[in-house]
């Protein structure tokens, strides 16, 4: 059952890409052939640092592939912006023989992006306007005569011919050969269309582990690893993007560690707008845990709380924060992680 699923437990930008990459590296280190699957579409960015420390902010390719030593599969539940995908392949110099795309993956067109912009989704819900929602609607409409948008399959696009495959069959063969398959989810539980609880300030898909698996075309019996990724301070995108419990300023967060706001302020990968930030919301995370049933929980951005060395000091602000979080969510934080570091220290686990 060698399938790992990485999902977010808040409103996205929890660091799922970095964790997907870490799981891939550990698998490769153990000489296990690895494939990273990217579900969803390019309406959110995933960041990864390759082994030389070079940063890649990717919207279509998974961040788990930046070391160029894994296979990448886009399953039927993928929504692909062809120009963006080809640009990222070129930027990363990704080996083409290691990329496969389901014949049934859907294509995001210029018409899809324009439809979202005309519908003012960017202003009304903080959408990135990348066309994913419109592409999902076109797919579900099934060429209904009273819906203007049309859906296109990957196998209809000449630039993608060389990558087309039966993704379920391909992944099944890999699993039969004991490969590790990592499903890199998108966004976060609070944005989930069905279960996040913030509709209509939501994304166009369900963002749970179960939904990501369904989009991949594999069985629940294949999964042996679900990782829920959290942030010390959750974010939402700028504008009227929906409720954010106990919202605070970047100045406040920076003051906790004696820094300036401009040193830590975060901007969205796609729209480059300043994110909103709030205090840790244990209620949201408890629901995310119930829906995803993770066997591993990662906490990113602990450098917003204290110095990394404080994790070893009982009574420090950092350890007190982690203890409070664990009591509030009823689970241990398995991988405490600091954004300033590219690797997760095994010996820094909170017991």
N, C-alpha and C positions, 0 to 999 in steps of 0.2 A: 504494500500500500504506500508507495513512495511519492505521494503528492503533498506539497506544502502550499498553503494559501495564506497570503499576506493581505490583511484588510485594515482599514482605519476605524478608530473607535469614536471619533469626534466629527469635525467638519472638514476633513481633508488636511493636507499639508502636515501630516503627522510624521512623515519620513518613511513611508512605505517602500519607496524605491531603494533607499539606503539599506533597509532591512532585507529586502529581496536580494540585493547584491551580497549582503553578508551571508545569507543562507546559501547562495550560490557558491561563494568562495569556500565556505566550510565543506560543502559537498565536493567541490573540485579538489580541495585539499585531501579529502578522503578517497580520492581516485574514483569518484562516482560520476559517470557522464550525466550532464545536467542540461535541462531545457527550461527556458523561461517563457511563460505564456502571458501575453498582454491582452486583457479583456477590456471592454468599453472603448472609449475613443479619446481624441486629443483635447478634451475640454479641461484637462488638468495637467500640470507638469510634474515630472518625476526627476529627481536629481540624484546623480551618483558621481563618485570620484574614482577614476581608474587608479591602477596601482602606482602610477607616477604622480598622483595627486591632482591630475587635471579634472576640472569640473565639467560635467555635461548635464544640461537641463533639457530633458527630453519630453516630448508630448505624445509621440506615437510609439517609438521603440521603448521597451522596458528598460528601466535603469539597471536592472539585474544583468544586462548584457554588456556593460561598458568595458569589461576586461577582454571581450572578444573571444572567450573560451567556452561559450555555451551556444546551444541552438536556440532560436527564437521562433515561436509559432503564434500566429494570429488565428484564433479559432473562429467558428461561425458567429460567436457573440462579439466580434470586433467591429468597430466602425472606423474606417480608414480614410484619411485625407492623403491621397496619393502623392501630391507634390510635397507635402510635409514629410511623409515616410521616406521618399527618395532623397530629400535634402538631409535627413538625419542619418540615413545609410552612408551618404557621402561624408558628412561631418565626422562620423564615428569611424569611417573606413571599415564598416562591418563586413565580414566575409560573406558574400552572397550565397554561397553553398550552404550556409547555416541558417538561412531564413526560409520559412514556409508560411503560406497563407491559405486558409480554408477557401475552397471554391465558393462557399456560401457567406463569407464575410461581406459586410455591407460597405458601400462606398459613400463618403460624404462629398457632396457636390457644391458648386458655387450657389446653386439654387437653394440648397438647404441652409447655407450660411445667410443668404439674403433674406430668406423667409424669417429666420430668427431675429434678424436686425429690424425688419419691418414690424414684427410683433412686439418690439420694445422689451424683449426678455432681458436684455442687458441692463436696462434701467429698472425693470420691475422686480426682478429676483436676483440680480447680480450675476446673471449668466455670462459665460465667456463669449457667447455668440459663435462658437466654433462649428455649429451645424449638427452636433450629435443628436440633440433632441429632435430636430426636424427629420434627420435620417431615421431615427427610431420610429417616428410617426409614419413616415413613408413606408417603412417596412411593415408596420402593423396594418396600415390602410390597404395593403395588398392590391394596389392599382384600382382602388375604388374610383368610379367616374366623378364623384363629387369632392375629391381631394386632389389639389393641384400638384403635389409633389410626387415624384416617382422614386422607386428604390432600385439601386443598381448593385449587382453582385460582383465580387472581385474577379470572377472568371470572365467577365465581360471587358476587362480593362487590359489592353495590350501590354502596357508597361509592367503588368504583374504576372503575365503568363508563366514566366520562368519559375515563379514561386508557388504556383497553385498546387494544392494537394487535398486529399481527404484528411482533414486534421484529426478527427476522432480515430481513424484507423492508424494514422501516424503515431499519435500519442499512445494508443493502446499497445502498439508494437514496442515503443520505448519502455513502457511500464513492464511489459513482459520480459524485457531484457534488463530489468532492475535499474533503469535510469531514474534520477530524481527529476520530477516535474514541479516547477515553482510557478504558481499562478499569482501574478502581480496585480492586485486589485486597484481600483481607482477611488479617489475621493474618500469620504468617511461616512460612518453610520448615520450621523445626524442629517446628512444630505440624501439619504436613501428615499427613493420615491414611495415605496410601499410601507416601510417600517420605521423611518427616521423620526416621524412625528412632527415635522415642520412643513408639510405640504401647504401651499404651493411653493414655498421657498426651498425647493429641493432640486435635485438633479433629475435626469430623465430615465434613470434605471435604478434598480435595487442594488445596493452596494454591500450586501452581506457576503459572508464566505459561501453560503449555499448558492446565492445568485451567481457569484463569480464562477463557481464550479459548473453550474448549469450552462453558462455561456461558453464554457470550455468543451463541453460534450463528453465529460467523463462521469463516472459513477461515484456516489458518496462512499462506496466501499473502497475506493482508491485512496482516500485521504487519511494520512496519519499525522498531520501537523497543521494546526491553524494558529497563526500568529496575529494578535491584535496589537496594533501600534497606536500609542498615545503620545500626547504632548503635555508638558507641564502646564502650559498656558494655551488652551485651544484658541483657534482663530476662525474667523469667517472673512469672506472677501469684502471689499469696500462697498459702500452704498447700501441700498435697501435689500440686503441679502438675507434677512431673517433674524430672529431672536438670538442673542448670545448672552447667556446667564452671567451676571456679575461682570459686565464689560468694564475694562479699565483702559488707561492710556499706556502708550509705549514708554512715556516718561516714568510712570509708576513702576512698570516691570524693570526698566533699566536701573531705577534707584535701589532695587533690592540687592544688587551686586555692585553698586557704586559706578555704574557706567552711564553713558549718555544715550538718549533714545536713538539718535542717528547711528549708533554703533550696533544696534540690534534690530532696528525696524525691518520688517519683512514685506516684500512686494510679491504679488501674484506672478507666477511664471508666464502666464498667457497674456494678461492684460496690463501687467506692470503697475497695478494700483496698490496703495498701501493697505495692508490687511488690518482688520479689526482684531482686537485681542481681549480675552477674558480670563477670569480665574478658573481653576480646575473645577469641572462640573461632575461630581461623582454620580449624580442621578442619571445623566446621559450615559455615562460609561457603564453603569450597572445594567442598563437596558441593552447596550451594545454587547456586553458579556453574555447576557441571557440569549441573545439572538445568534451569536457566533460561536459560543462555547469554546473559546480558545484554550489550547494547552500551554501557550506561552504569551506573556504580555510584556511589551517593550515600552519603556518610557523615554522619549526623546526630549531634547532641549532642557536637560537638567542644569546646564550652565546658566539658565535664566534664574535659577534658584540659589546656586552657590558654587564655590570652587570645587572642581572635580575631586581634589584630595579630601574634601570634607566627607565623602561617602564612607570613609573608614573611621570617622570620628563620631562616637555615640554622643547624642545631644546636640549635634550641629544642626543648623537650619536645614541642610540638605537631608539629613537622616530623619529629622522631625517631619519634613514635608512628605517623604516617602512613607513613613509610618502612618501619617494621617490619611494619605491616599489609599494605602492598603486596607486600613480599617474601614474607609468609606466605600470601597468597591468590593470588599470581601475576598480579595485575591492578592497574591504576591506579585510584585514586579520582578520578572525573571531577568530582564536585561535592562538595567539602568544605563542610560546612554547620554553622553554629552556631545552637543552638536559640533564642538571644536575638534572632536576626535573622529577619525574615519573608521576605527575598529571598536568593537565591543569587548571589554575586558571580562573574561570569564571569572576572574577572581574578584570582580566588583559586584557580584550578585548579592542582592539583599536577601538575607536569610530570615 
